[in-house]
Amino acid sequence: AAFCIINLYGQEIYEHQYKVKVGDTAPDFEMELPSGEKVKLSSLRGKVIMLQFTASWCGVCRKEMPHIEKDIWQKHKGNPEFALFGIDREEPAETVLKFAKSTGVTYPIGLDPKADIFGSYADKQAGITRNIIIDRDGKIVMLTRLFKLEEFNEMVEVIDSLLSKK
């Protein structure tokens, strides 16, 4: 669970420079996929959602993505109650497509050309490797930062558990 502290000005400061915390409603956004298709987060309400913030220059992301592909996407991609989207920070569609190919991932990766989507979840200058798990009601249930296998396995269990509940 994320914790927060209050700074001298009475503002809450969240763990890992997140602007959101577990229990919050996930900030809505609309994102374009390299195909031109648009995805609006609120239109996915009722599904279990995983958002993965990423970029081609991010070494930790490259290390984590094959695990997401194998342990999450391949297991649940046929489930209409699950949605997984990578969100690529400030890179053009052709870079994103090459990046997906080089990491071997087949899940959709959308574009965040000005890092505005990233900026609604975390400080824009904060590090990028992050996953956000959202329940069927649109509430954030888990936030990760960097790639630690133990935390990753916990995230896999959280997704499996959310999908097993009707």
ABEGO torsion letter per residue (X at the ends): XBBBBBBAAGBBBBBGGBABBBGBBBBBBBBBBAAGBBBBAAAABGBBBBBBBBBAABAAAAAAAAAAAAAAAAAAAABAABBBBBBBBGBBAAAAAAAAAAAGBABBBBBBAAGAAAAAABBAABBABBBBBBBAAGBBABBBBEBBAAAAAAAAAAAAAAAABX
